[in-house]
Amino acid sequence: MRKILQLLFLLFSPLLFAQLPQSLIQPAEETHMFDEYDGSIYKSIRYKDASVIDEKSGTFDAKLRYNVYSDALEFKKGEDLFMLSKNPTSHARIDGDYFYYCNFKTQRGLKRHGYYVLVELHEKYRIYKKYHLKVKEPSKTGAANGNNTAGRVQIKTKYYLEERGTIMELPMNKKELLATLSDKEEELKKYIKKERIKVKKEEDLIRLVSRYNALKSTDGNRSRSLLTRRN
């Protein structure tokens, strides 16, 4: 899978990499509201070597970091902070994560725009993960005794099944995931037991969705959409 994603990037790449042009970035503001909190709002605190693919102008070298709070790929130029323009035609690769800015919607039609990381590419569906920030506010109880608890930020990962621009969250709990894929629940239970699937493992989650797709594909004239579930 990783080789396929790398090939897709190379298909859009010129032979030589150039520096990131001004046309693909825009000014950004530093985020300071969590400076006193434990944890970090960045996937990586330091800027890392990255490749930016713009479908219109080519491939560029850059040093980027992902700000989970602002959902932005940040770029430093001297002392000035910029971010990659949020555009569906511009993608970035950082440490093996392939960031795509997507204009998705839920099954109820709610918009879910933002950066998603592609982890599985299938001719019919895709699996993405998205980083979310969990914030625990500081505790002020016991202030007179100096027993305040510092706030904390923690980066969490959620997984989504995408089909033709519509997404459905894939729970990381076996019971909830089987309920989500309820039309094939019994078959998937057997598969999980036989293959010793751990749904919290990315590789196993991909395998389970692949199995679900295979089961749906045997339904004859019934809908083969993975996002349409009927008992």
N, CA, C and O of each residue as an XYZ file, in Angstrom:
924
protein
N       0.826     -1.207      0.000
C       0.000      0.000      0.000
C       0.861      1.257      0.000
O       0.591      2.212     -0.729
N       1.888      1.241      0.820
C       2.768      2.405      0.885
C       3.434      2.676     -0.453
O       3.617      3.830     -0.839
N       3.802      1.592     -1.176
C       4.433      1.747     -2.481
C       3.463      2.356     -3.492
O       3.870      3.137     -4.351
N       2.180      1.999     -3.390
C       1.175      2.558     -4.295
C       1.036      4.052     -4.076
O       0.961      4.817     -5.037
N       1.002      4.477     -2.812
C       0.882      5.896     -2.506
C       2.103      6.658     -3.004
O       1.977      7.759     -3.540
N       3.277      6.076     -2.828
C       4.490      6.728     -3.315
C       4.464      6.856     -4.823
O       4.908      7.870     -5.362
N       3.955      5.853     -5.515
C       3.872      5.901     -6.966
C       2.931      7.004     -7.418
O       3.218      7.713     -8.383
N       1.799      7.153     -6.720
C       0.859      8.215     -7.068
C       1.508      9.582     -6.947
O       1.270     10.455     -7.781
N       2.336      9.781     -5.910
C       3.038     11.048     -5.770
C       4.014     11.243     -6.918
O       4.101     12.337     -7.476
N       4.734     10.219     -7.269
C       5.740     10.341     -8.318
C       5.114     10.621     -9.674
O       5.741     11.264    -10.516
N       3.907     10.160     -9.903
C       3.250     10.407    -11.176
C       3.012     11.889    -11.406
O       2.950     12.339    -12.550
N       2.878     12.648    -10.331
C       2.667     14.078    -10.433
C       3.974     14.853    -10.319
O       3.963     16.083    -10.360
N       5.098     14.160    -10.175
C       6.346     14.821     -9.856
C       7.201     15.056    -11.096
O       7.297     14.176    -11.951
N       7.831     16.242    -11.208
C       8.840     16.442    -12.227
C      10.119     15.738    -11.805
O      10.206     15.245    -10.680
N      11.106     15.681    -12.678
C      12.352     14.990    -12.353
C      13.112     15.690    -11.247
O      13.783     15.033    -10.451
N      13.023     16.994    -11.180
C      13.734     17.748    -10.166
C      12.741     18.441     -9.238
O      11.699     18.920     -9.684
N      13.061     18.492     -7.964
C      12.209     19.157     -6.983
C      12.617     20.618     -6.872
O      13.803     20.941     -6.938
N      11.651     21.488     -6.706
C      11.910     22.919     -6.556
C      11.435     23.368     -5.186
O      10.724     22.642     -4.491
N      11.835     24.568     -4.808
C      11.402     25.119     -3.536
C       9.933     25.528     -3.611
O       9.426     25.895     -4.671
N       9.275     25.457     -2.480
C       7.847     25.754     -2.414
C       7.575     27.203     -2.812
O       8.114     28.109     -2.176
N       6.762     27.457     -3.834
C       6.514     28.828     -4.296
C       5.534     29.576     -3.401
O       4.742     28.976     -2.675
N       5.608     30.891     -3.473
C       4.745     31.744     -2.667
C       3.271     31.538     -3.006
O       2.406     31.754     -2.157
N       2.981     31.129     -4.219
C       1.596     30.974     -4.656
C       0.858     29.851     -3.931
O      -0.372     29.805     -3.950
N       1.608     28.937     -3.287
C       0.975     27.810     -2.616
C       0.869     27.980     -1.110
O       0.358     27.096     -0.422
N       1.342     29.100     -0.591
C       1.286     29.329      0.853
C       0.583     30.644      1.158
O       0.445     31.506      0.291
N       0.149     30.780      2.379
C      -0.486     32.020      2.835
C      -0.107     32.272      4.281
O       0.223     31.332      5.003
N      -0.146     33.523      4.719
C       0.268     33.846      6.090
C      -0.554     33.090      7.129
O      -1.744     32.842      6.936
N       0.090     32.734      8.217
C      -0.588     32.038      9.314
C      -0.186     32.682     10.638
O       0.840     33.358     10.726
N      -0.998     32.467     11.655
C      -0.715     33.015     12.975
C      -0.274     31.910     13.930
O      -0.777     30.787     13.887
N       0.676     32.257     14.788
C       1.136     31.306     15.808
C      -0.008     30.982     16.774
O      -0.822     31.845     17.105
N      -0.054     29.737     17.212
C      -1.054     29.313     18.187
C      -0.414     29.247     19.564
O       0.477     28.432     19.804
N      -0.872     30.112     20.470
C      -0.249     30.183     21.796
C      -1.191     29.770     22.929
O      -0.771     29.685     24.083
N      -2.452     29.514     22.609
C      -3.437     29.302     23.672
C      -3.173     28.033     24.487
O      -3.705     27.890     25.588
N      -2.355     27.106     23.958
C      -2.074     25.877     24.689
C      -0.626     25.796     25.156
O      -0.139     24.715     25.483
N       0.060     26.929     25.188
C       1.474     26.939     25.570
C       1.705     26.401     26.982
O       2.737     25.783     27.243
N       0.769     26.627     27.883
C       0.922     26.196     29.272
C       0.333     24.811     29.532
O       0.322     24.342     30.670
N      -0.148     24.170     28.495
C      -0.741     22.846     28.640
C       0.325     21.773     28.437
O       1.303     21.984     27.719
N       0.129     20.634     29.067
C       0.970     19.480     28.777
C       0.583     18.928     27.408
O      -0.573     19.021     26.995
N       1.557     18.354     26.712
C       1.277     17.824     25.392
C       1.513     18.857     24.304
O       1.963     19.970     24.577
N       1.213     18.486     23.091
C       1.468     19.362     21.947
C       0.313     19.310     20.957
O      -0.343     18.279     20.806
N       0.072     20.423     20.289
C      -0.955     20.475     19.251
C      -0.379     20.107     17.888
O      -1.098     20.092     16.888
N       0.923     19.810     17.850
C       1.589     19.491     16.591
C       1.847     17.994     16.495
O       2.231     17.353     17.473
N       1.629     17.446     15.299
C       1.948     16.032     15.078
C       3.429     15.801     15.334
O       3.821     14.764     15.870
N       4.248     16.773     14.949
C       5.669     16.798     15.288
C       6.032     18.237     15.590
O       5.716     19.131     14.805
N       6.687     18.476     16.708
C       7.009     19.851     17.083
C       7.966     20.484     16.081
O       7.817     21.657     15.736
N       8.939     19.723     15.618
C       9.885     20.293     14.658
C       9.365     20.153     13.230
O       8.561     19.272     12.927
N       9.840     21.037     12.366
C       9.476     20.982     10.950
C      10.253     19.845     10.296
O      11.450     19.685     10.532
N       9.565     19.061      9.475
C      10.189     17.893      8.868
C      10.232     18.029      7.346
O       9.405     18.708      6.737
N      11.231     17.356      6.751
C      11.322     17.338      5.301
C      10.031     16.775      4.717
O       9.529     15.746      5.169
N       9.504     17.458      3.714
C       8.226     17.059      3.132
C       8.239     17.305      1.627
O       9.045     18.081      1.114
N       7.345     16.639      0.948
C       7.112     16.875     -0.473
C       5.709     17.426     -0.630
O       4.762     16.898     -0.048
N       5.571     18.472     -1.404
C       4.264     19.063     -1.697
C       3.983     18.846     -3.180
O       4.782     19.227     -4.035
N       2.849     18.235     -3.471
C       2.445     17.994     -4.842
C       1.305     18.944     -5.182
O       0.239     18.897     -4.568
N       1.536     19.793     -6.150
C       0.466     20.630     -6.677
C       0.142     20.112     -8.077
O       1.007     20.092     -8.953
N      -1.087     19.701     -8.282
C      -1.462     19.057     -9.531
C      -1.309     19.977    -10.743
O      -1.240     19.510    -11.880
N      -1.258     21.281    -10.492
C      -1.151     22.226    -11.602
C       0.281     22.642    -11.902
O       0.622     22.937    -13.047
N       1.132     22.663    -10.851
C       2.468     23.235    -11.067
C       3.632     22.308    -10.739
O       4.772     22.654    -11.049
N       3.402     21.143    -10.127
C       4.500     20.218     -9.910
C       4.751     19.848     -8.466
O       3.870     19.971     -7.615
N       5.972     19.391     -8.196
C       6.378     18.886     -6.883
C       7.442     19.782     -6.278
O       8.345     20.249     -6.971
N       7.326     20.023     -4.964
C       8.223     20.984     -4.315
C       8.717     20.428     -2.984
O       8.008     19.702     -2.287
N       9.946     20.789     -2.656
C      10.505     20.480     -1.347
C      10.049     21.511     -0.331
O       9.868     22.682     -0.664
N       9.863     21.077      0.906
C       9.493     22.012      1.970
C       9.769     21.359      3.314
O       9.951     20.145      3.399
N       9.797     22.163      4.351
C       9.825     21.668      5.731
C       8.496     22.062      6.356
O       8.205     23.246      6.527
N       7.689     21.056      6.696
C       6.335     21.299      7.175
C       6.109     20.646      8.535
O       6.819     19.723      8.934
N       5.114     21.151      9.220
C       4.604     20.454     10.398
C       3.091     20.629     10.403
O       2.571     21.635      9.921
N       2.389     19.638     10.954
C       0.935     19.670     10.957
C       0.418     20.161     12.295
O       0.699     19.568     13.337
N      -0.342     21.252     12.259
C      -0.986     21.824     13.434
C      -2.387     21.220     13.524
O      -3.269     21.562     12.736
N      -2.582     20.329     14.480
C      -3.855     19.626     14.592
C      -4.976     20.573     14.986
O      -6.102     20.434     14.510
N      -4.678     21.531     15.849
C      -5.700     22.461     16.331
C      -6.268     23.300     15.186
O      -7.485     23.421     15.046
N      -5.394     23.875     14.374
C      -5.860     24.734     13.283
C      -6.040     23.969     11.977
O      -6.435     24.546     10.964
N      -5.751     22.675     12.004
C      -5.853     21.828     10.810
C      -5.094     22.470      9.647
O      -5.648     22.710      8.575
N      -3.803     22.742      9.896
C      -2.984     23.444      8.903
C      -1.609     22.810      8.791
O      -1.039     22.353      9.782
N      -1.087     22.787      7.582
C       0.290     22.376      7.329
C       1.149     23.627      7.318
O       1.098     24.418      6.376
N       1.941     23.804      8.370
C       2.675     25.051      8.571
C       4.051     25.020      7.927
O       4.691     23.975      7.805
N       4.482     26.224      7.516
C       5.748     26.392      6.807
C       6.403     27.665      7.320
O       5.769     28.720      7.359
N       7.664     27.571      7.713
C       8.372     28.733      8.259
C       9.323     29.294      7.196
O      10.088     28.553      6.579
N       9.262     30.592      6.995
C      10.143     31.275      6.053
C      10.806     32.415      6.806
O      10.201     33.467      7.016
N      12.057     32.200      7.213
C      12.699     33.172      8.094
C      11.993     33.152      9.437
O      11.856     32.100     10.062
N      11.545     34.324      9.879
C      10.790     34.424     11.136
C       9.294     34.419     10.901
O       8.518     34.472     11.855
N       8.883     34.357      9.658
C       7.457     34.437      9.323
C       6.844     33.055      9.185
O       7.461     32.129      8.658
N       5.614     32.937      9.672
C       4.899     31.670      9.629
C       3.876     31.695      8.496
O       3.129     32.659      8.326
N       3.865     30.614      7.731
C       2.900     30.452      6.655
C       2.253     29.081      6.788
O       2.699     28.242      7.571
N       1.211     28.871      6.024
C       0.622     27.541      5.931
C       0.334     27.229      4.479
O       0.117     28.127      3.665
N       0.336     25.960      4.166
C      -0.002     25.529      2.823
C      -1.470     25.875      2.567
O      -2.338     25.582      3.389
N      -1.732     26.492      1.435
C      -3.112     26.854      1.101
C      -3.974     25.599      1.078
O      -3.596     24.579      0.503
N      -5.129     25.691      1.708
C      -6.023     24.539      1.806
C      -6.773     24.381      0.489
O      -7.772     25.049      0.224
N      -6.250     23.471     -0.320
C      -6.739     23.310     -1.674
C      -6.754     21.824     -2.022
O      -5.756     21.139     -1.799
N      -7.855     21.309     -2.562
C      -7.916     19.888     -2.911
C      -6.912     19.460     -3.979
O      -6.692     18.264     -4.171
N      -6.301     20.417     -4.677
C      -5.337     20.054     -5.722
C      -3.898     20.058     -5.214
O      -2.974     19.765     -5.972
N      -3.702     20.384     -3.946
C      -2.359     20.370     -3.357
C      -2.301     19.335     -2.237
O      -3.151     19.334     -1.346
N      -1.307     18.460     -2.281
C      -1.155     17.390     -1.305
C       0.246     17.441     -0.714
O       1.149     18.051     -1.287
N       0.418     16.807      0.423
C       1.731     16.818      1.063
C       2.040     15.456      1.666
O       1.149     14.744      2.129
N       3.317     15.113      1.651
C       3.774     13.889      2.285
C       4.785     14.244      3.359
O       5.809     14.870      3.085
N       4.484     13.833      4.591
C       5.376     14.071      5.724
C       5.535     12.759      6.477
O       4.556     12.205      6.976
N       6.764     12.260      6.561
C       7.028     11.031      7.319
C       6.108      9.874      6.934
O       5.670      9.117      7.800
N       5.819      9.735      5.665
C       4.973      8.634      5.241
C       3.489      8.894      5.361
O       2.688      8.064      4.930
N       3.091     10.034      5.939
C       1.681     10.424      5.979
C       1.361     11.242      4.728
O       2.058     12.207      4.417
N       0.313     10.856      4.020
C      -0.082     11.534      2.783
C      -1.309     12.386      3.075
O      -2.426     11.878      3.173
N      -1.084     13.687      3.213
C      -2.146     14.624      3.595
C      -2.882     15.124      2.353
O      -2.272     15.627      1.410
N      -4.196     14.975      2.376
C      -5.052     15.482      1.305
C      -6.102     16.399      1.927
O      -6.720     16.054      2.935
N      -6.299     17.570      1.319
C      -7.374     18.440      1.803
C      -8.645     18.029      1.071
O      -8.726     18.126     -0.154
N      -9.630     17.573      1.829
C     -10.824     16.962      1.227
C     -12.097     17.702      1.626
O     -12.217     18.213      2.740
N     -13.023     17.747      0.712
C     -14.345     18.332      0.959
C     -15.368     17.207      1.072
O     -16.193     17.014      0.179
N     -15.307     16.472      2.168
C     -16.185     15.334      2.363
C     -17.508     15.767      2.978
O     -17.667     16.897      3.438
N     -18.450     14.834      2.970
C     -19.714     15.015      3.680
C     -20.056     13.694      4.360
O     -19.601     12.630      3.941
N     -20.868     13.779      5.418
C     -21.307     12.575      6.107
C     -22.516     11.986      5.390
O     -23.030     12.569      4.434
N     -22.961     10.834      5.859
C     -24.141     10.199      5.269
C     -25.399     11.037      5.473
O     -26.396     10.855      4.775
N     -25.344     11.947      6.427
C     -26.477     12.855      6.661
C     -26.320     14.167      5.903
O     -27.154     15.064      6.028
N     -25.256     14.279      5.120
C     -25.059     15.463      4.308
C     -24.308     16.587      4.987
O     -24.215     17.683      4.436
N     -23.761     16.341      6.190
C     -23.010     17.372      6.893
C     -21.604     17.489      6.309
O     -20.966     16.477      6.020
N     -21.120     18.718      6.135
C     -19.810     18.941      5.549
C     -18.710     18.603      6.553
O     -18.811     18.928      7.736
N     -17.672     17.954      6.068
C     -16.525     17.586      6.899
C     -15.233     17.877      6.120
O     -14.523     16.967      5.691
N     -14.959     19.167      5.955
C     -13.772     19.581      5.225
C     -12.540     19.461      6.123
O     -12.654     19.524      7.347
N     -11.378     19.291      5.524
C     -10.151     19.287      6.306
C      -9.100     18.364      5.731
O      -9.290     17.755      4.678
N      -7.976     18.269      6.448
C      -6.885     17.395      6.037
C      -7.126     15.975      6.529
O      -7.348     15.739      7.717
N      -7.078     15.045      5.598
C      -7.197     13.625      5.889
C      -5.951     12.930      5.362
O      -5.376     13.338      4.353
N      -5.541     11.877      6.056
C      -4.367     11.112      5.655
C      -4.839      9.809      5.008
O      -5.531      9.010      5.638
N      -4.464      9.605      3.761
C      -4.875      8.413      3.026
C      -4.059      7.210      3.484
O      -2.828      7.239      3.457
N      -4.753      6.149      3.905
C      -4.043      4.947      4.368
C      -4.362      3.717      3.528
O      -3.609      2.744      3.565
N      -5.451      3.731      2.776
C      -5.793      2.595      1.915
C      -6.536      3.091      0.683
O      -7.511      3.838      0.776
N      -6.049      2.658     -0.467
C      -6.625      3.074     -1.741
C      -7.165      1.855     -2.460
O      -6.408      0.944     -2.796
N      -8.474      1.829     -2.699
C      -9.128      0.739     -3.396
C      -9.919      1.342     -4.545
O     -10.310      2.507     -4.484
N     -10.155      0.566     -5.583
C     -10.876      1.099     -6.734
C     -12.291      1.547     -6.374
O     -12.865      2.389     -7.063
N     -12.846      1.002     -5.321
C     -14.219      1.327     -4.935
C     -14.300      2.254     -3.724
O     -15.209      3.079     -3.630
N     -13.364      2.121     -2.810
C     -13.416      2.908     -1.580
C     -12.008      3.306     -1.167
O     -11.015      2.823     -1.712
N     -11.950      4.214     -0.173
C     -10.674      4.592      0.432
C     -10.851      4.610      1.942
O     -11.959      4.796      2.447
N      -9.753      4.414      2.654
C      -9.752      4.574      4.102
C      -8.812      5.723      4.433
O      -7.661      5.741      3.997
N      -9.304      6.668      5.198
C      -8.514      7.811      5.643
C      -8.438      7.807      7.164
O      -9.293      7.243      7.847
N      -7.404      8.442      7.671
C      -7.389      8.757      9.094
C      -7.272     10.271      9.242
O      -6.737     10.962      8.376
N      -7.783     10.758     10.354
C      -7.715     12.195     10.625
C      -7.305     12.394     12.065
O      -7.789     11.706     12.964
N      -6.409     13.340     12.277
C      -5.938     13.645     13.619
C      -6.855     14.676     14.273
O      -7.209     15.688     13.667
N      -7.227     14.403     15.506
C      -8.098     15.280     16.281
C      -7.407     15.633     17.590
O      -6.574     14.874     18.085
N      -7.752     16.771     18.141
C      -7.145     17.218     19.392
C      -8.136     17.038     20.543
O      -9.250     17.561     20.509
N      -7.713     16.296     21.553
C      -8.495     16.156     22.772
C      -7.920     17.108     23.812
O      -6.730     17.056     24.120
N      -8.763     17.970     24.347
C      -8.310     19.010     25.270
C      -8.913     18.774     26.652
O     -10.128     18.646     26.808
N      -8.041     18.720     27.640
C      -8.478     18.652     29.032
C      -8.094     19.971     29.686
O      -6.914     20.299     29.807
N      -9.097     20.716     30.100
C      -8.857     22.036     30.655
C      -8.205     21.950     32.039
O      -8.387     20.955     32.742
N      -7.453     22.975     32.438
C      -6.830     22.982     33.774
C      -7.883     22.919     34.869
O      -8.971     23.479     34.730
N      -7.555     22.238     35.953
C      -8.450     22.167     37.099
C      -8.078     23.259     38.093
O      -6.912     23.412     38.458
N      -9.077     24.013     38.523
C      -8.828     25.109     39.462
C      -9.270     24.757     40.873
O      -9.217     25.605     41.763
N      -9.702     23.525     41.093
C     -10.102     23.122     42.442
C      -8.876     23.036     43.329
O      -7.811     22.586     42.905
N      -9.039     23.465     44.535
C      -7.939     23.432     45.481
C      -6.893     24.494     45.223
O      -5.728     24.325     45.581
N      -7.311     25.609     44.591
C      -6.353     26.666     44.252
C      -5.690     27.238     45.493
O      -4.516     27.607     45.465
N      -6.446     27.311     46.582
C      -5.894     27.894     47.811
C      -4.753     27.048     48.362
O      -3.859     27.553     49.041
N      -4.797     25.758     48.061
C      -3.755     24.859     48.544
C      -2.665     24.605     47.507
O      -1.747     23.813     47.723
N      -2.790     25.299     46.371
C      -1.800     25.122     45.318
C      -1.878     23.779     44.635
O      -0.866     23.260     44.165
N      -3.079     23.202     44.572
C      -3.242     21.874     43.980
C      -3.839     21.921     42.575
O      -4.521     20.984     42.160
N      -3.594     22.980     41.859
C      -4.103     23.074     40.496
C      -3.514     21.982     39.612
O      -2.358     21.588     39.767
N      -4.333     21.506     38.685
C      -3.883     20.521     37.705
C      -3.734     21.192     36.356
O      -4.645     21.882     35.897
N      -2.594     20.994     35.720
C      -2.342     21.631     34.438
C      -3.275     21.075     33.366
O      -3.705     19.923     33.439
N      -3.582     21.908     32.373
C      -4.355     21.434     31.235
C      -3.518     20.475     30.397
O      -2.296     20.413     30.532
N      -4.186     19.741     29.545
C      -3.472     18.767     28.719
C      -4.102     18.682     27.334
O      -5.326     18.700     27.196
N      -3.267     18.590     26.326
C      -3.757     18.338     24.966
C      -3.166     17.014     24.495
O      -2.014     16.687     24.780
N      -3.980     16.270     23.774
C      -3.553     14.956     23.307
C      -4.087     14.728     21.895
O      -5.256     14.991     21.616
N      -3.226     14.241     21.016
C      -3.632     13.994     19.639
C      -4.230     12.595     19.529
O      -3.611     11.609     19.929
N      -5.433     12.524     18.984
C      -6.135     11.264     18.778
C      -6.321     11.027     17.278
O      -6.307     11.963     16.479
N      -6.493      9.768     16.922
C      -6.681      9.416     15.522
C      -8.041      8.765     15.321
O      -8.428      7.864     16.065
N      -8.761      9.232     14.309
C     -10.021      8.612     13.915
C      -9.890      8.118     12.475
O      -9.179      8.711     11.664
N     -10.583      7.029     12.174
C     -10.530      6.431     10.847
C     -11.885      6.558     10.160
O     -12.935      6.501     10.800
N     -11.834      6.731      8.838
C     -13.045      6.937      8.060
C     -13.020      6.089      6.792
O     -11.991      5.956      6.131
N     -14.163      5.529      6.478
C     -14.373      4.853      5.206
C     -15.008      5.859      4.265
O     -16.020      6.475      4.598
N     -14.413      6.027      3.086
C     -14.905      7.032      2.122
C     -15.297      6.371      0.816
O     -14.592      5.505      0.299
N     -16.429      6.797      0.298
C     -16.919      6.285     -0.972
C     -17.608      7.425     -1.707
O     -18.624      7.948     -1.250
N     -17.048      7.804     -2.849
C     -17.606      8.866     -3.693
C     -17.873     10.156     -2.907
O     -18.914     10.792     -3.077
N     -16.931     10.529     -2.057
C     -17.020     11.799     -1.352
C     -17.804     11.772     -0.051
O     -17.885     12.787      0.642
N     -18.379     10.636      0.288
C     -19.131     10.489      1.536
C     -18.325      9.630      2.495
O     -17.758      8.613      2.098
N     -18.274     10.038      3.757
C     -17.478      9.318      4.739
C     -18.329      8.769      5.874
O     -19.400      9.288      6.191
N     -17.818      7.709      6.469
C     -18.425      7.098      7.642
C     -17.297      6.753      8.607
O     -16.314      6.123      8.219
N     -17.439      7.165      9.859
C     -16.391      6.869     10.842
C     -16.360      5.379     11.145
O     -17.398      4.727     11.256
N     -15.142      4.857     11.275
C     -14.934      3.468     11.656
C     -14.513      3.441     13.127
O     -13.372      3.780     13.442
N     -15.405      3.048     14.027
C     -15.065      3.024     15.456
C     -13.896      2.098     15.732
O     -13.711      1.094     15.045
N     -13.107      2.442     16.746
C     -11.955      1.626     17.122
C     -12.298      0.670     18.258
O     -11.413      0.173     18.956
N     -13.568      0.424     18.432
C     -14.074     -0.527     19.415
C     -14.774     -1.647     18.645
O     -15.617     -1.376     17.790
N     -14.435     -2.896     18.941
C     -14.947     -4.017     18.151
C     -16.467     -4.071     18.128
O     -17.063     -4.262     17.068
N     -17.096     -3.909     19.271
C     -18.551     -3.983     19.340
C     -19.194     -2.877     18.518
O     -20.150     -3.122     17.782
N     -18.671     -1.657     18.640
C     -19.233     -0.529     17.893
C     -18.964     -0.660     16.399
O     -19.804     -0.295     15.577
N     -17.781     -1.185     16.050
C     -17.451     -1.351     14.636
C     -18.360     -2.393     13.989
O     -18.831     -2.197     12.869
N     -18.606     -3.491     14.685
C     -19.504     -4.509     14.147
C     -20.929     -3.975     14.012
O     -21.649     -4.355     13.089
N     -21.334     -3.104     14.922
C     -22.655     -2.487     14.809
C     -22.720     -1.566     13.596
O     -23.756     -1.463     12.938
N     -21.604     -0.896     13.306
C     -21.543     -0.018     12.140
C     -21.644     -0.819     10.850
O     -22.252     -0.368      9.880
N     -21.050     -2.005     10.840
C     -21.071     -2.887      9.669
C     -22.064     -4.021      9.913
O     -21.770     -5.188      9.654
N     -23.234     -3.659     10.410
C     -24.159     -4.635     10.978
C     -24.729     -5.627      9.974
O     -25.116     -6.726     10.370
N     -24.795     -5.284      8.685
C     -25.395     -6.211      7.730
C     -24.524     -7.443      7.489
O     -24.989     -8.440      6.938
N     -23.250     -7.367      7.908
C     -22.351     -8.517      7.779
C     -21.725     -8.855      9.141
O     -20.605     -9.360      9.214
N     -22.457     -8.571     10.198
C     -21.904     -8.702     11.544
C     -21.470    -10.123     11.868
O     -20.372    -10.325     12.387
N     -22.299    -11.102     11.577
C     -21.965    -12.472     11.948
C     -20.752    -12.982     11.181
O     -19.876    -13.629     11.754
N     -20.704    -12.689      9.881
C     -19.556    -13.111      9.074
C     -18.271    -12.454      9.553
O     -17.218    -13.090      9.599
N     -18.362    -11.159      9.914
C     -17.178    -10.434     10.373
C     -16.729    -10.908     11.753
O     -15.533    -10.913     12.045
N     -17.661    -11.299     12.589
C     -17.298    -11.861     13.890
C     -16.424    -13.095     13.709
O     -15.406    -13.254     14.383
N     -16.832    -13.962     12.795
C     -16.067    -15.182     12.533
C     -14.694    -14.844     11.972
O     -13.694    -15.471     12.325
N     -14.656    -13.841     11.090
C     -13.386    -13.435     10.474
C     -12.440    -12.862     11.525
O     -11.250    -13.175     11.529
N     -12.963    -12.030     12.409
C     -12.150    -11.438     13.473
C     -11.556    -12.514     14.371
O     -10.385    -12.450     14.746
N     -12.372    -13.499     14.708
C     -11.900    -14.581     15.571
C     -10.865    -15.444     14.862
O      -9.831    -15.781     15.438
N     -11.144    -15.800     13.612
C     -10.242    -16.673     12.866
C      -8.899    -16.021     12.598
O      -7.853    -16.652     12.747
N      -8.930    -14.735     12.195
C      -7.706    -14.027     11.814
C      -7.078    -13.257     12.971
O      -6.043    -12.612     12.803
N      -7.702    -13.325     14.143
C      -7.209    -12.635     15.332
C      -7.027    -11.132     15.059
O      -5.981    -10.544     15.333
N      -8.080    -10.552     14.515
C      -8.065     -9.142     14.134
C      -8.125     -8.248     15.376
O      -8.952     -8.458     16.263
N      -7.254     -7.267     15.428
C      -7.286     -6.238     16.469
C      -7.703     -4.932     15.791
O      -6.914     -4.328     15.064
N      -8.929     -4.501     16.028
C      -9.468     -3.379     15.257
C      -8.768     -2.059     15.563
O      -8.911     -1.097     14.807
N      -8.013     -2.000     16.660
C      -7.281     -0.776     16.973
C      -5.970     -0.684     16.203
O      -5.308      0.353     16.224
N      -5.592     -1.767     15.523
C      -4.405     -1.755     14.687
C      -4.794     -1.343     13.273
O      -5.711     -1.911     12.680
N      -4.093     -0.358     12.745
C      -4.434      0.168     11.423
C      -4.440     -0.934     10.365
O      -5.367     -1.009      9.559
N      -3.420     -1.786     10.360
C      -3.324     -2.841      9.352
C      -4.503     -3.810      9.443
O      -5.032     -4.248      8.422
N      -4.910     -4.142     10.664
C      -6.024     -5.071     10.844
C      -7.349     -4.424     10.463
O      -8.230     -5.088      9.917
N      -7.495     -3.135     10.748
C      -8.709     -2.422     10.360
C      -8.860     -2.420      8.840
O      -9.960     -2.603      8.319
N      -7.749     -2.212      8.134
C      -7.762     -2.247      6.667
C      -8.191     -3.626      6.176
O      -8.988     -3.738      5.245
N      -7.661     -4.673      6.804
C      -8.015     -6.045      6.422
C      -9.500     -6.319      6.645
O     -10.146     -6.986      5.836
N     -10.035     -5.797      7.749
C     -11.442     -6.042      8.064
C     -12.354     -5.351      7.052
O     -13.349     -5.932      6.618
N     -12.026     -4.126      6.676
C     -12.829     -3.420      5.677
C     -12.741     -4.134      4.332
O     -13.733     -4.218      3.608
N     -11.560     -4.649      3.994
C     -11.399     -5.403      2.762
C     -12.295     -6.643      2.759
O     -12.909     -6.979      1.746
N     -12.357     -7.309      3.903
C     -13.229     -8.476      4.027
C     -14.692     -8.062      3.891
O     -15.478     -8.748      3.238
N     -15.052     -6.944      4.506
C     -16.420     -6.434      4.406
C     -16.772     -6.150      2.946
O     -17.872     -6.472      2.496
N     -15.846     -5.553      2.214
C     -16.070     -5.266      0.796
C     -16.277     -6.564      0.012
O     -17.143     -6.636     -0.859
N     -15.479     -7.584      0.326
C     -15.615     -8.863     -0.368
C     -16.980     -9.492     -0.100
O     -17.600    -10.057     -1.000
N     -17.440     -9.389      1.142
C     -18.752     -9.937      1.486
C     -19.875     -9.179      0.777
O     -20.832     -9.784      0.294
N     -19.751     -7.866      0.718
C     -20.765     -7.052      0.042
C     -20.801     -7.354     -1.449
O     -21.853     -7.270     -2.084
N     -19.653     -7.703     -1.998
C     -19.557     -7.937     -3.439
C     -20.238     -9.224     -3.867
O     -20.422     -9.465     -5.060
N     -20.614    -10.055     -2.899
C     -21.292    -11.314     -3.224
C     -22.804    -11.192     -3.099
O     -23.510    -12.198     -3.163
N     -23.311     -9.975     -2.923
C     -24.739     -9.787     -2.671
C     -25.596     -9.753     -3.929
O     -26.781     -9.433     -3.839
N     -25.049    -10.066     -5.084
C     -25.838    -10.112     -6.307
C     -26.340     -8.757     -6.726
O     -25.545     -7.836     -6.918
N     -27.653     -8.610     -6.873
C     -28.241     -7.360     -7.357
C     -28.467     -6.337     -6.264
O     -28.888     -5.213     -6.538
N     -28.194     -6.716     -5.034
C     -28.364     -5.754     -3.944
C     -27.281     -4.694     -4.018
O     -26.250     -4.885     -4.664
N     -27.527     -3.568     -3.346
C     -26.558     -2.475     -3.348
C     -25.219     -2.953     -2.822
O     -25.146     -3.597     -1.775
N     -24.151     -2.632     -3.557
C     -22.815     -3.039     -3.136
C     -22.074     -1.883     -2.485
O     -20.879     -1.991     -2.211
N     -22.766     -0.780     -2.235
C     -22.127      0.343     -1.565
C     -21.782     -0.043     -0.140
O     -22.605     -0.618      0.572
N     -20.568      0.272      0.275
C     -20.155     -0.052      1.647
C     -20.806      0.861      2.662
O     -20.826      0.545      3.852
N     -21.337      1.985      2.220
C     -21.956      2.931      3.147
C     -23.475      2.734      3.244
O     -24.149      3.487      3.948
N     -24.015      1.734      2.550
C     -25.418      1.400      2.647
C     -25.547      0.094      3.390
O     -25.141     -0.955      2.891
N     -26.110      0.154      4.581
C     -26.195     -1.032      5.429
C     -27.649     -1.426      5.645
O     -28.462     -0.612      6.085
N     -27.972     -2.671      5.336
C     -29.330     -3.188      5.536
C     -29.245     -4.576      6.150
O     -28.463     -5.414      5.700
N     -30.046     -4.816      7.173
C     -30.081     -6.162      7.750
C     -30.997     -7.048      6.903
O     -31.171     -8.228      7.210
